[in-house]
Amino acid sequence: MRLLPEWAPQEAIILAWPDQKTDWQPWLQDVRQVYLTIIATLNRANTGVILLIREQEISAFNLLSQDFTQPINRVLLVRADYNDTWVRDYGFLTCHSSGGMQPVEFNFNGWGNKFDANKDNQINQQVLSDLCRLPLQSFDIVAEGGAVEINDAGVLLSTEFCLSNPERNGDMTMSQYRGVFKVALGAKSVNIFQQGHLEGDDTDGHIDTLVRFTPDDGLVVQSAFNAPQDSHYQGLAALVAECKVALPEHQIFELPLPHVVNAQGERLPASYANYLINNKQILCPIYQQPEDDLAMDVMAKAYPGHTIVPINCLPLVQQFGSLHCISMQVPVSTLTFEISKKLATGVSEL
């Protein structure tokens, strides 16, 4: 088996609808508008959306989507109960295998028992596995989708700060993690970075906030080159240097760092690297900051041949995450024929 990179052709993106029972409640109206914008953007690229949603919220979604200014026409509403909407970290990963597209899951415990995640940890087995052609394969360690990044050559990236949290897997060593990633995800080599972390990041430095691959041997790195006075400057500069040593054949594209705080004055982990690659388009988070335009220019250079779509994620980062964190891609030929057909028939319910 080999974990597919994010630029592999996709038939769907999994999202979980924000509602009153989630931590989005104080910003619910704004966050829902962000979700609708993301859904419409995905639909324009002929990508369906599997939307986890509580039954009592279905009518609310239908009303909002009908009043929305952009067309929403490829959505499958799937009834589910969940703790929160960070699907990247509890939704199944997809590996290519000799038998087809293999859904794979790890355990999820709320980023090292920081938050209750009991419902999230059951989503794959109780809900999502029924949508797939092949049976779900489970590995009994704690790991999140946002903690791994891979390219076509099977080079997998992660971070030591995240993996070494004893609340995930006790005293599991980096060597043991490398072994698991090679067996479970088909990684040919594993680079575990020691540098880089964003203030306010509950994930302990997920790689999807820091370093991302491009299809043509590039690395997009969340740097702070634009803000030498920033508290992140030295750590992120060290991360860039670490990337150059680990992957010297890769061209590096450094993203500027915005300075975003909430109403309480807390620094928020606003990362431009938390973007979603989707069928030749890049959904890029922006935060209504002066650095937004520069970040989009960098992304256009890093992903030639892709359409760069900025998405206002200032509402999302209020809960200390962003666009990639709320989404999980499903490669073509993963879903059953019946589910694929439903995804192509407007807004429907399972």
Secondary structure as GFF3:
##gff-version 3
##sequence-region A 1 350
A	DSSP	beta_strand	2	3	.	.	.	ID=ss1
A	DSSP	beta_strand	10	16	.	.	.	ID=ss2
A	DSSP	three_ten_helix	25	27	.	.	.	ID=ss3
A	DSSP	alpha_helix	28	44	.	.	.	ID=ss4
A	DSSP	beta_strand	48	53	.	.	.	ID=ss5
A	DSSP	three_ten_helix	55	57	.	.	.	ID=ss6
A	DSSP	alpha_helix	58	67	.	.	.	ID=ss7
A	DSSP	beta_strand	74	79	.	.	.	ID=ss8
A	DSSP	three_ten_helix	87	89	.	.	.	ID=ss9
A	DSSP	beta_strand	93	97	.	.	.	ID=ss10
A	DSSP	beta_strand	100	107	.	.	.	ID=ss11
A	DSSP	alpha_helix	110	113	.	.	.	ID=ss12
A	DSSP	three_ten_helix	120	122	.	.	.	ID=ss13
A	DSSP	alpha_helix	123	126	.	.	.	ID=ss14
A	DSSP	three_ten_helix	128	131	.	.	.	ID=ss15
A	DSSP	beta_strand	137	142	.	.	.	ID=ss16
A	DSSP	three_ten_helix	145	147	.	.	.	ID=ss17
A	DSSP	beta_strand	149	150	.	.	.	ID=ss18
A	DSSP	beta_strand	155	159	.	.	.	ID=ss19
A	DSSP	alpha_helix	160	163	.	.	.	ID=ss20
A	DSSP	alpha_helix	166	169	.	.	.	ID=ss21
A	DSSP	alpha_helix	174	185	.	.	.	ID=ss22
A	DSSP	beta_strand	189	193	.	.	.	ID=ss23
A	DSSP	three_ten_helix	207	209	.	.	.	ID=ss24
A	DSSP	beta_strand	211	214	.	.	.	ID=ss25
A	DSSP	beta_strand	218	222	.	.	.	ID=ss26
A	DSSP	alpha_helix	233	246	.	.	.	ID=ss27
A	DSSP	beta_strand	251	255	.	.	.	ID=ss28
A	DSSP	beta_strand	276	278	.	.	.	ID=ss29
A	DSSP	beta_strand	281	286	.	.	.	ID=ss30
A	DSSP	alpha_helix	292	302	.	.	.	ID=ss31
A	DSSP	beta_strand	307	312	.	.	.	ID=ss32
A	DSSP	alpha_helix	314	317	.	.	.	ID=ss33
A	DSSP	three_ten_helix	324	326	.	.	.	ID=ss34
A	DSSP	beta_strand	328	331	.	.	.	ID=ss35
A	DSSP	alpha_helix	337	343	.	.	.	ID=ss36
A	DSSP	beta_strand	346	349	.	.	.	ID=ss37
###
